[in-house]
Amino acid sequence: MAEPVLGEAEVRAVAECVRSGWISPLSSSVREFEERFAAYCGVSEAVAVSSGTAGLHLVLVALGLGYGDEVIIPDMTFVATANAVAYTGARVVTADVDPRTWNITPETVARVLTRRTKAVIPVHLFGNPADVEGIKRLVGRKVVVIEDAAESHGAVFRGRKTGALGTAGVFSFYANKLITTGEGGMITCRSRGLGRRLRFLLDQAMDPNRRYYHPEIGFNYRLTGMQAALGIAQMRRIKSLLSAKHRIAKWYQEFLKDKRGLEFQQQQSGAESSWWMVSILLPKGVDRRRIEQKLKRCGIETRPFFHPISSLPMFSKNPERPVARQLFTRGLTLPSGAKLSRKDVQWICHALRKELV
Ligand SMILES: Cc1ncc(COP(=O)(O)O)c(C=O)c1O
C-alpha cells in the first residue's frame, strides 16, 4: 500500500546515532529534527512526540480540554482522532463530510456546533487539505481548531502548509506515512507558550528548575534519538517523495478517467493535496469486497475506507452521517507507495477496469 523508502542514508544516520550513545530523547538529533520540521511547515514551534495519537492527546490536554466539553471531528477519519478526544474525557461529536473533498466543512460543522463545543479537529483526509480557515471563521475565537495532519505532510492550502493553519497541527511518522520514524509524531504551532507547555507535559511534567518535582500529571510521549536521526534522513527525501505521490495520483487519474461512475477525491479551490494515498469511490452498486478480493488474487493490495466513527460502539451516540456512510460503502484505497512506476499503476488500473465491466 505504501512501503517506506529507506536507503543507505537512513542506515548511516541511525548507526551514527547508536555509535554516539545518544539514543535517548536527550539526543541533539531530536532538536534538529524539530527545527527542520518547523522550518518545512513554516511555523516557529515543532515538538516531537512518540506518535500522532500521543500528539493529538497532548495538544488537547495542553489546551485544557476535558469533561463537559465537546470536540467536533469528522465522521470519516482514523479512530485515533476520536480516541485522543475520549482520553481527555471530552465528548466526541462527529460532523459529516463533503461528498467531493471527503473532509468536514464550515457547513457540516455548523450543524453540530453547540455552546459546549470547545474544539474542532479537521482531518486532512488522505493528504487533502480541509478548509481550516473557513472553519475558524465559523467557530470564532473561543473554539480552538486543531489540525489532524497525520496524513498530510507537504500538503498546501492557499500558500500555507498544513500544520500551519490551525492553533496547532499534529503529524504522524508511522511506517506508511510520507516520511517515517517507524512510530512517531510531531506537533506544530506558532505559540512559544504552547510549545513550552507541550514539552513540559510530554516529559512527565517535570519542573524545569527542580529535578523530579512534578506539579501536574504528565506523560511519557517522548521520541527517541534514533527515531529522530531516521526522521532527519527522511526529511532530506521529502521533496522527491512528494513529487512521486503527485505523479502516481496523475497516472491513476489518467488510466481511470473514462471509467463511468468512478470518482476521485477532489481538492477544493486553493488546496493542493499531498496525495499520500490515492483513493477512489467505486461506481454505485459495485460490491467493494468483491473488488478487493479479486485484486488481492492478482497480488494487488487495497484497503477499504475507515468505518465511520459513529458506527463504532464507543462513539455510537452520534447518529449515522450519510455521506461518511456512502464513502465507507464505496471507498477503496489503491496502492500508493512512492516506488510505484507508471507501468505498475497501468497494470493495477487494467486489473481494476476488468472487474468493473
Ligand atoms: C487521520 C489520522 N489521525 C491520527 C493518526 C494517528 O497517528 P499514529 O498512528 O502515529 O498514532 C493517524 C494514523 O495513522 C491518522 O491517519
The ligand as a Gaussian input file, in Angstrom:
#p B3LYP/6-31G(d) Opt

LIG

0 1
 C       -6.059000      10.743000      10.463000
 C       -5.115000      10.137000      11.457000
 N       -5.060000      10.649000      12.695000
 C       -4.216000      10.156000      13.622000
 C       -3.371000       9.105000      13.354000
 C       -2.529000       8.556000      14.443000
 O       -1.165000       8.553000      14.201000
 P       -0.238000       7.432000      14.869000
 O       -0.504000       6.147000      14.174000
 O        1.146000       7.952000      14.639000
 O       -0.573000       7.380000      16.326000
 C       -3.387000       8.549000      12.066000
 C       -2.534000       7.470000      11.722000
 O       -2.025000       6.718000      11.420000
 C       -4.285000       9.060000      11.092000
 O       -4.358000       8.530000       9.875000

